[in-house]
Amino acid sequence: MAVNTSNKCVPKADYVRVDKNPHIFQIGNKKYAHPDYVANLLSVTRRTLNRWTQDRKGPPKIIIGQRALYDLDKLVRWLEGNEINPLPQLRSTK
């Protein structure tokens, strides 16, 4: 199916839901997640995700039309980049 925009025929993006999960989409060979899924995964609200985006500290997202989606590969890299390693424990001098 194609969408007509300004007398140009632009192919409509084909996407499929992955594993019958309504919050995971596959476009080409990439998997994307709905903001509700990401918010639930991170134990935050969608409002917090939006605030993080405004503050440029949240996971990267892509806007397709009016739909925001999160690339799952980039989400994993963002999580890895935000890891905090514990400090080594000090030995007691007893």
C-alpha positions as CSV (number, residue, x, y, z in Angstrom):
1,M,0.0,0.0,0.0
2,A,1.2,3.5,-0.7
3,V,0.3,7.0,0.5
4,N,-0.1,9.9,-1.9
5,T,1.7,13.0,-0.6
6,S,2.1,16.1,-2.8
7,N,1.5,14.0,-6.0
8,K,4.3,11.7,-5.0
9,C,3.6,8.1,-4.2
10,V,5.5,7.2,-1.0
11,P,5.4,3.6,0.2
12,K,3.7,3.1,3.5
13,A,6.0,1.7,6.2
14,D,5.2,-2.0,6.8
15,Y,5.5,-3.0,10.4
16,V,4.5,-6.2,12.2
17,R,3.9,-6.8,15.8
18,V,6.6,-9.1,17.3
19,D,5.5,-12.2,19.3
20,K,1.9,-10.9,19.3
21,N,3.0,-8.2,21.8
22,P,1.0,-5.1,21.0
23,H,3.9,-2.9,22.3
24,I,6.8,-4.3,20.1
25,F,7.0,-3.5,16.4
26,Q,9.4,-4.7,13.7
27,I,10.2,-2.3,10.9
28,G,12.6,-3.9,8.4
29,N,15.1,-5.7,10.6
30,K,14.8,-3.4,13.6
31,K,12.6,-3.8,16.6
32,Y,10.9,-0.8,18.3
33,A,8.9,-0.5,21.5
34,H,5.9,1.6,22.4
35,P,6.5,4.2,25.1
36,D,4.1,2.4,27.5
37,Y,6.3,-0.7,27.2
38,V,9.5,1.2,27.8
39,A,8.0,3.1,30.8
40,N,6.8,-0.2,32.3
41,L,10.2,-1.8,31.7
42,L,12.0,1.1,33.4
43,S,9.4,1.4,36.2
44,V,8.7,5.0,35.4
45,T,5.7,6.9,33.9
46,R,5.3,8.0,30.3
47,R,5.4,11.5,31.7
48,T,8.9,10.8,33.1
49,L,10.0,9.5,29.7
50,N,8.8,12.7,28.1
51,R,10.6,14.8,30.8
52,W,13.8,12.8,30.2
53,T,13.5,13.5,26.5
54,Q,13.1,17.3,27.1
55,D,16.1,17.2,29.4
56,R,18.0,15.1,26.8
57,K,18.9,12.4,29.3
58,G,16.4,9.7,28.4
59,P,16.7,6.8,26.0
60,P,16.8,7.8,22.3
61,K,13.5,7.7,20.5
62,I,12.2,8.1,16.9
63,I,9.0,9.9,15.9
64,I,7.1,8.3,13.0
65,G,4.1,10.4,12.1
66,Q,2.6,11.1,15.5
67,R,3.9,7.9,17.1
68,A,7.0,7.8,19.3
69,L,8.9,4.5,19.3
70,Y,12.1,3.4,21.0
71,D,14.7,1.3,19.2
72,L,15.3,-1.7,21.4
73,D,19.0,-2.0,20.5
74,K,19.6,1.7,21.4
75,L,17.6,1.2,24.6
76,V,19.9,-1.6,25.7
77,R,23.0,0.6,24.9
78,W,21.4,3.5,26.8
79,L,20.9,1.3,29.8
80,E,24.5,0.0,29.6
81,G,25.8,3.5,29.4
82,N,23.9,4.4,32.6
83,E,25.3,1.5,34.7
84,I,26.8,2.5,37.9
85,N,29.6,0.2,39.2
86,P,29.6,-0.3,43.0
87,L,32.6,1.1,44.9
88,P,35.0,-1.5,46.2
89,Q,34.5,-2.2,49.9
90,L,37.2,-1.0,52.2
91,R,39.0,-3.5,54.4
92,S,38.5,-2.9,58.1
93,T,41.8,-2.4,60.0
94,K,40.8,-4.4,63.1
